[in-house]
Structure formats: C-alpha cells, structure tokens
Amino acid sequence: MNLQSLRDQFLLDLAQCTHSKDIEHVKVSYLGKKGHVSALMADLRHASSQERPLLGQQINDLKQEITQKLEARYEQLASAELNIRLEQEWIDVSLPGTARATGREHVIVKTLHEAIEILRNMGFSVQYGPDIETEYYNFEALNFPKDHPARDMQDTFYLQPNILLRTHTSNTQVRVMESTTPPLRIIAPGKCFRSEDVSRRSHVSFHQIEGLYVDKHVTFADLFSTLEEFFGKLFQSDLKMRFRPSYFPFVEPGVEVDVSCMMCQGHGCSICKKSGWLEVAGAGMVHPEVLKYGGIDSEQYSGYAWGFGLERIAMLRYGVPDIRLFMENRLSFLEQF
Ligand code: PHE
C-alpha cells in the first residue's frame, strides 16, 4: 500500500470509531510492531538512496499525524462517554429517603429488660429455670400439699403424669438452692402457663420474675425495703407500698404486695377501682420446709421470695386495658412502645 492510500484508509477507519475502545484496535493495526506503518518502513529498503530520505520523512510525518488524530479522537470519545455516565448515574442525595420499618423489642421484653437492669444493680444475679418442669419442683418442693387445688389438671397444663408447664417461676427456687450455698440473691425471669379462661385480665401464658434471697438474718423488713425500692424505680415514681396477709404454701408469712396507684397518686380512680392501691406481687419469707428441700439449714438461714407478673406491670405502666393485646402481635399496638 502506498502512503496516500494508507492515509485515506486510516481516515476511514478512524471515522468508523464510535467508542473509545475502538481506538485501541486501530492504533494497534497502524502503529503496532506488525502494523501498516511499520510495513511501510520495512519497504524503505527497496527504495533508491535518492528517494529514501524524503520517503522516510513522509512516513514519519504520517506516523505522527496518525498518533495525534488517534489521541484527539480518543479524548473526544472518552469525554462524551463520561458525560453520558454522569448523566445516567446521577443521584439526588437531597431526595427524602424511604422510611424502613425497623423491628423493636416487644413491650413485655422491654419491661423485662428494665426490671432485670434495676434488680441487677441492686445485687441480684439472673438465673433461668425450665419452662417444662416436674411436679416436684413446681409443687412438691414448694410445700404444696398433695391435694392442693393448684395441682389440679384444671389449673395446670400437664404434658405427662408428673411433667407440666410451670405455673410460676417459683419452680426455680429449690433448683437454685440445690446448686448454691447461701448467701444467694437471684432473680428468675420466665414464661409461665396456667389453664385458665382467657379474659381481659388473665391469659394461659404470661411472664413472671421471681426473686429469692437467702442468707443469715434475712428479715421481713429487708423484703419490704427491697420491693419498695424496686417498684419505685420501675414505675419511676415516689410510690407507697403495703403488704396484706396472704397465703402461698412456700412462704410463711405470705403477703400480697400493693403499691399506691401511680395514675391517681392514691386518691382513687378507675384503674385502682377507687381504692388507691394496686396489687403487683406475691411475696413472703421462705418456708423452712422449702429451705429443707433445697438442702439449706433453716436454723441458720432465712430468706425471702417474691413473684410478680410482667404483663400486669406493663398494663399498669402503659395503661393497657387488656392482657390479650400483648399476645396478638398487632403492629398498630406494638409500635406505640
Ligand atoms: N409464685 C406465686 C404466684 O405465682 C408468687 C409468689 C412468689 C408468692 C414467691 C410468694 C413468693 O402467684
């Protein structure tokens, strides 16, 4: 190919480059080691010595022209391509985002965590007992007589004879006593189950937190002050507390724990049924029989225990009128907390 037709061919090839990547191919086929320009150079040796300097000069000029034109075209194509990308991949960072629904703790779990936090700071450590329990730990070791109505199938879910769903977190008491030497100061949170009619105020499944303290010289006054401090912190109010005598087979004496109504400051309202008081827990001094079941010398040691329902606490704290709401997983309800 002569110089002129090579130049024409190059201009044609160049005109056909529509993408910056095409430039590389053209560059290789003209300027590469085995390219057209190198072939022309190689042909120089067939030229006469008079022609050779001029021809050499012309080939060099062409080489330079090709190099420049390729570079210029490359710049042109590459910058056009960049502009297209900038156009297409443009993001308006000032646009408002799409809100993503995030999960959160269930209100019962939230109440549980707050209660645990307060009690841990008061020196209690957390222990867990099993949901599926033997009749022994749920009733017998807690001093329930054989014919006690709570043991009845009507109140308790039995899985097999002697195996049941625990009816209270008190099942953890003797388990902990067996494995720990006093002083012991624990709480045992967890699920409980009772075969009850479901209503606004009661459910077949609910949560409790058990408290148990065993040491030398533990008194009723310790129980009172501990619960008063705890409920005051939990309800974030300067509440009053009172004990009413009550009966649980595993404590003696046993009490029902009331706090002054935080809705009306004890003046009487619909929440506290005009009494000014709300029942929040059962408690008492650990029965010597129960200490014995736990392998603890009741001559040397005494203890207190309490148990309260988390659903009840959450209903009071947030003014929830129906315990069933906690189990229904309705988002419009749960999102409030
Ligand atoms: N276990 C009792 C209940 O479920 C509560 C309780 C616990 C009472 C510990 C006294 C001592 O009602």
Boltz pocket constraint, residues with backbone or C-beta under 6 A from the ligand:
constraints:
  - pocket:
      binder: B
      contacts: [[A, 167], [A, 168], [A, 169], [A, 170], [A, 211], [A, 248], [A, 251], [A, 254], [A, 255], [A, 281], [A, 282], [A, 283], [A, 284], [A, 305], [A, 306], [A, 307], [A, 308]]
      max_distance: 6.0
